[in-house]
Amino acid sequence: MNNNQKETKINPEKGKALSSSKGIREEILNIFKKALADDIFDAVMIPAKVPNTDAYSWILLQDESLFEMADPLPPVMAVQGGRALSSFSKNGELDLKIAALMRPCEIRAAVELFKLHQINLNHITLISIDCPGATPLTDYMNDPKKLAETYKKISEKWEVSESLRPACQNCHRFSLIDGTAADLHIGLLGKNDKVTLIPISSKGNEILEKLGYEPTDSLEEWKSNREKLLKEKIKNREKFIKEWQEKINKTDGFFNELNKCINCHNCMNACPICYCQQCYFDSQNITFKPETYLQKSKEKGALRFPLNTMLFHIGRMSHMVLSCVSCGACEDACPVSIPVGRLFSMVGDQTQKEFDYIPGMNREEPLPLQDFKEEEFCEVETPNECEEKVTEEAK
């Protein structure tokens, strides 16, 4: 699919259910092995465990022998998949046919980056997967074996566990079959030995055909389990938003949550949507001579170092909040445990509702600030005119 072409969406009513006595990981990897062997794809972008360590990284896999390293759903999200995909695809079209297997939040981040011209999706097939969440990176690195075992149990039971990252406990977009983000979705909700391939686009349908699979199996059980978990997640999210709105309903509340910031910019570096090669806050524009610091301290009475901490967060928030997919990568990267992911997610939720926009759900839907609408927000800027127009339309 060319970047400017529209992808036809399939209404998923049927899929292909595959059972495996060896478990879902092996079945998913077997699907990709078959796809490589049949030349459907030239390479697969997938998370993998780094040999002789407990760390995970992204690999572009062509050699079948390396599949033993791969893990479709690792217990941590070390690098956001959207950022990983952007790193090797933003500078031009690839000749290889690549399948990118990512969590739903990573797929959505990739779609937002595609709209921002930071990813070239030519010859790339986006494959999403039901996601039980991920564990906090710090917790995992402190005790990898314990967290890996905990995560295995969470994945088997699909629990909304406190062992998951806060972003994952509240994530209600854990299964990506709505919109036109992914081409193919891997459904896992249900029996622990069953993998269901669900075509989302015409490209996804074509891939199933090339694999020799016909989508004739009912999705009712999978949809029922999905709906049950969705209700629980939405309830958690509503509770979380209410609690955080009460915490920061005053300016001081917002400042207090960010007061521990050491200005390391880890959150910016981990965020898939922050893509500027030169950030203003890392530039010479905010590097002052000693005399300037002394003058500023005299004017204010005191000067906190490093400077512009709050300006950094507000600036970053205004820059990318409409595209925030609530992946929690920023919070995972914070060395002083600031709930920056929860803050951004809450503000993003409110801002995105104002524009009636869900980031990363539809490839063809333009970014709100790139799509001019003459009457947008007239109820805020010119409420009288807005009321008059509604009255006239009612007539």
C-alpha positions in Angstrom: 0.0 0.0 0.0 1.4 3.4 -0.9 1.3 6.1 1.8 -1.3 8.0 -0.1 -3.6 5.1 -0.9 -6.6 4.2 1.2 -6.8 0.8 2.7 -10.1 -1.0 2.5 -11.4 -2.1 5.9 -12.9 -5.5 6.5 -15.7 -5.9 9.0 -14.3 -8.8 11.1 -17.1 -11.3 11.6 -15.0 -14.4 11.0 -11.4 -15.4 11.5 -9.1 -18.4 11.4 -8.7 -20.2 14.7 -5.5 -22.2 15.1 -4.8 -24.5 18.0 -1.4 -25.6 19.3 -0.5 -28.1 21.9 2.8 -26.3 22.4 1.1 -23.0 23.3 0.3 -19.7 21.7 3.9 -18.4 21.5 4.9 -21.4 19.3 1.8 -21.1 17.2 2.4 -17.4 16.5 6.0 -18.0 15.6 5.0 -20.9 13.3 2.7 -18.5 11.4 5.6 -16.2 10.8 7.9 -19.0 9.9 5.4 -20.2 7.3 5.0 -16.6 6.0 8.7 -16.3 5.5 9.1 -19.7 3.9 6.2 -18.9 1.4 7.8 -15.5 0.6 4.8 -13.6 1.9 7.2 -11.5 3.9 11.0 -11.0 3.5 11.5 -10.1 7.2 9.6 -9.9 10.5 10.0 -7.1 13.0 9.4 -8.7 16.4 10.6 -8.4 20.0 13.3 -10.8 21.1 15.2 -11.7 24.2 18.9 -10.7 24.0 21.1 -13.8 24.4 22.6 -14.4 27.8 20.6 -11.5 29.4 17.1 -10.8 30.6 16.7 -7.8 28.3 14.5 -7.5 25.3 15.0 -5.7 22.0 13.5 -5.4 18.6 15.0 -7.4 15.8 14.4 -7.6 12.0 14.3 -11.3 11.6 15.0 -13.2 8.3 16.8 -16.3 9.6 14.4 -18.9 10.8 16.9 -20.2 13.4 16.6 -16.9 15.3 12.9 -17.5 16.0 13.8 -19.2 19.3 14.9 -15.7 20.6 11.6 -14.1 19.5 8.7 -13.4 21.9 5.5 -11.9 20.5 4.5 -10.6 24.0 7.5 -9.9 26.2 6.9 -9.0 29.9 8.3 -5.5 29.3 8.1 -2.8 26.6 11.7 -1.8 26.6 11.4 0.4 23.4 8.1 1.5 22.0 7.5 -0.4 18.8 6.4 2.7 16.9 9.7 4.4 17.6 11.6 1.2 16.6 9.7 1.0 13.3 10.3 4.7 12.6 14.0 4.4 13.2 14.6 2.3 10.1 11.7 3.3 7.8 11.3 7.1 8.1 14.1 8.0 5.6 12.7 6.2 2.6 10.8 3.3 1.1 12.0 -0.2 1.9 12.4 -2.9 -0.8 11.7 -5.6 1.7 8.2 -6.8 2.5 8.1 -6.5 6.3 5.6 -7.8 8.9 5.7 -5.7 12.1 4.1 -7.5 15.1 3.4 -4.9 17.8 1.1 -4.2 20.7 -2.0 -2.1 19.9 -0.5 1.1 21.5 2.6 0.6 19.4 0.6 0.1 16.2 -1.3 3.3 17.0 1.9 5.2 17.6 3.2 3.9 14.2 0.1 5.2 12.5 0.4 8.7 14.1 4.1 8.8 13.0 3.0 7.8 9.5 0.7 10.9 9.5 3.6 13.0 10.7 5.8 11.6 7.9 8.1 9.8 10.3 7.3 6.3 9.1 7.0 5.0 5.5 4.5 2.2 5.5 5.1 1.1 1.9 5.7 -2.7 2.0 5.0 -2.8 5.7 2.2 -4.9 7.1 1.0 -3.9 10.6 0.0 -6.9 12.7 -1.5 -6.2 16.2 -2.1 -8.6 19.0 -4.3 -8.8 22.0 -2.2 -7.3 24.8 -2.5 -8.2 28.5 -0.2 -5.3 29.3 3.4 -5.1 30.4 5.2 -5.0 33.7 7.1 -1.9 34.9 10.6 -1.9 33.4 12.3 -1.1 36.8 10.4 -3.9 38.6 11.4 -6.4 35.9 15.1 -5.5 35.9 15.2 -5.8 39.7 13.8 -9.3 39.6 13.4 -10.6 36.0 12.6 -14.2 36.8 9.9 -13.3 39.3 8.3 -10.7 37.1 8.4 -13.1 34.0 6.6 -15.7 36.0 4.0 -13.2 37.3 3.5 -11.9 33.8 2.9 -15.4 32.5 0.1 -15.9 35.0 -1.4 -12.5 34.1 -1.3 -13.4 30.4 -3.0 -16.8 31.0 -5.8 -15.4 33.1 -6.0 -11.9 31.5 -6.0 -10.3 35.0 -6.1 -6.5 35.5 -3.2 -6.9 38.0 -1.4 -4.3 40.1 1.8 -5.9 38.9 1.2 -4.3 35.5 2.2 -0.7 34.6 -0.4 1.9 35.5 -0.9 2.6 31.8 -1.7 -1.0 31.2 -4.1 -1.4 34.1 -6.2 1.4 32.6 -5.7 0.6 28.9 -9.1 0.0 27.1 -7.6 -0.3 23.7 -5.8 -3.6 24.3 -7.4 -5.2 21.2 -7.2 -3.4 17.9 -9.9 -4.5 15.5 -11.7 -1.1 15.2 -10.5 1.5 12.6 -7.9 1.0 9.9 -4.7 0.9 12.0 -3.7 -2.7 11.7 -3.9 -5.0 8.7 -4.2 -8.2 10.6 -5.0 -8.9 14.3 -4.0 -11.8 16.4 -6.8 -12.7 18.9 -5.7 -14.4 22.1 -8.6 -13.9 24.5 -10.2 -17.2 25.2 -8.5 -20.6 25.4 -4.8 -20.6 26.2 -3.9 -22.9 23.3 -5.9 -21.0 20.6 -4.7 -18.2 18.3 -7.2 -16.5 16.1 -6.1 -14.6 13.0 -8.6 -11.8 12.2 -8.3 -9.8 8.9 -8.8 -6.1 9.4 -8.0 -4.8 5.9 -8.0 -6.2 2.4 -4.2 -6.6 2.8 -4.8 -8.7 5.9 -7.4 -10.8 4.0 -4.9 -11.3 1.2 -2.2 -12.5 3.7 -4.6 -15.1 5.1 -5.3 -16.4 1.6 -1.6 -16.7 0.8 -1.1 -18.6 4.1 -3.8 -21.0 2.9 -6.2 -20.0 5.7 -9.9 -19.2 5.1 -11.5 -17.0 7.7 -14.5 -19.2 8.4 -14.4 -19.5 12.2 -16.8 -17.6 14.5 -15.4 -14.8 16.6 -18.3 -14.9 19.1 -16.3 -16.4 22.0 -13.4 -14.1 21.4 -15.6 -11.0 21.2 -17.5 -12.0 24.3 -14.2 -12.3 26.3 -13.0 -9.0 24.8 -16.2 -7.2 25.8 -16.0 -8.5 29.3 -12.4 -7.3 29.8 -13.2 -4.0 28.0 -15.9 -3.2 30.6 -13.5 -3.8 33.4 -10.8 -1.7 31.8 -13.2 1.2 31.1 -14.4 1.2 34.7 -10.7 1.3 35.9 -9.9 4.1 33.4 -12.9 6.2 34.5 -11.9 5.8 38.2 -8.3 6.7 37.4 -9.3 9.9 35.4 -11.6 11.0 38.2 -8.9 10.5 40.9 -6.3 12.4 38.9 -8.6 15.2 38.0 -9.1 15.7 41.7 -5.4 15.6 42.3 -4.5 18.3 39.8 -7.6 20.4 39.8 -5.5 23.3 40.9 -2.3 24.6 39.3 -0.3 23.7 42.4 -1.5 20.1 42.1 -0.1 19.8 38.6 3.2 21.4 39.7 3.5 19.2 42.7 3.3 16.0 40.7 6.1 17.2 38.4 8.2 18.8 41.2 10.6 15.9 41.4 11.7 16.2 37.8 15.4 16.3 37.3 15.2 17.5 33.7 16.8 14.3 32.3 14.4 14.3 29.3 14.1 10.5 29.5 10.3 10.8 28.9 10.9 12.7 25.7 13.5 10.2 24.5 11.2 7.2 25.2 8.0 8.8 23.7 7.4 7.5 20.2 5.6 10.8 19.2 8.4 13.1 20.2 10.4 12.9 17.0 12.1 16.3 16.6 15.8 15.8 15.7 16.6 18.9 17.7 14.4 19.7 20.7 14.1 23.3 21.7 14.9 22.2 25.3 18.2 20.7 24.3 19.1 23.6 22.1 21.3 26.7 22.6 18.2 28.8 22.9 17.9 28.0 26.6 21.7 28.0 27.4 22.6 31.2 29.1 25.7 32.9 30.2 26.4 33.0 34.0 25.5 36.7 34.1 22.0 35.9 32.7 21.5 33.3 35.5 22.5 35.9 38.1 20.1 38.5 36.6 17.2 36.0 36.5 17.8 35.0 40.1 17.8 38.6 41.2 14.5 39.2 39.4 12.8 36.1 40.9 14.5 36.1 44.3 15.6 32.5 43.7 16.3 30.3 40.8 15.8 26.6 40.6 18.3 24.5 38.6 17.9 23.0 36.1 15.8 25.8 34.5 12.6 25.5 32.5 11.5 22.2 34.0 7.8 23.0 34.0 8.0 24.7 30.7 9.5 21.5 29.2 6.5 19.4 30.3 3.9 21.9 29.3 5.6 22.5 26.0 5.9 18.7 25.3 2.3 18.2 26.3 1.0 20.9 23.9 3.3 19.5 21.2 2.1 15.9 21.1 -1.0 15.4 23.4 -3.4 15.0 20.5 -1.3 12.0 19.3 -0.6 10.5 22.7 -1.6 6.8 22.6 -1.2 6.3 26.4 1.5 3.7 26.0 3.2 4.6 29.3 6.7 4.6 27.8 7.4 8.0 29.3 6.5 6.9 32.8 8.5 3.7 32.5 11.6 5.7 31.6 11.3 8.2 34.5 14.2 7.7 37.0 12.3 9.4 39.8 8.9 7.8 39.3 6.9 10.8 38.3 3.5 9.7 37.0 4.0 11.6 33.8 2.3 8.9 31.7 -0.9 9.2 33.8 -0.8 13.0 33.5 -0.4 13.0 29.8 -3.0 10.3 29.3 -5.5 12.2 31.3 -4.9 15.5 29.5 -4.8 13.6 26.2 -8.1 11.9 26.9 -9.8 15.3 27.4 -8.1 17.0 24.5 -8.8 14.2 22.0 -12.5 14.2 23.0 -12.7 17.9 22.2 -11.5 17.2 18.6 -13.4 13.9 18.4 -10.2 12.2 17.5 -8.7 8.9 18.6 -5.0 8.8 17.7 -3.7 6.0 15.6 -7.1 4.4 14.9 -7.6 5.4 11.3 -4.8 5.9 8.7 -6.9 8.1 6.5 -8.2 10.4 9.2 -6.0 13.6 9.2 -4.4 15.0 12.3 -6.8 17.6 13.9 -4.5 20.5 13.6 -3.8 19.7 10.0 -7.4 19.6 9.1 -9.1 23.0 9.0 -12.8 23.2 9.9 -14.4 26.5 9.6 -17.0 26.1 12.4 -14.8 24.1 14.8 -15.0 25.4 18.4 -17.4 28.2 17.5 -19.2 27.4 20.8 -16.0 28.6 22.6 -14.9 31.5 20.4 -18.2 32.9 19.2 -21.0 31.1 21.2 -23.7 33.5 20.1 -23.1 32.8 16.4 -23.0 29.1 17.2 -26.4 29.2 18.9 -27.9 31.2 16.0 -26.7 28.6 13.5 -28.2 25.7 15.5 -31.5 27.6 15.7 -31.5 28.2 11.9 -30.7 24.5 11.2 -33.6 23.4 13.5 -36.0 25.5 11.4 
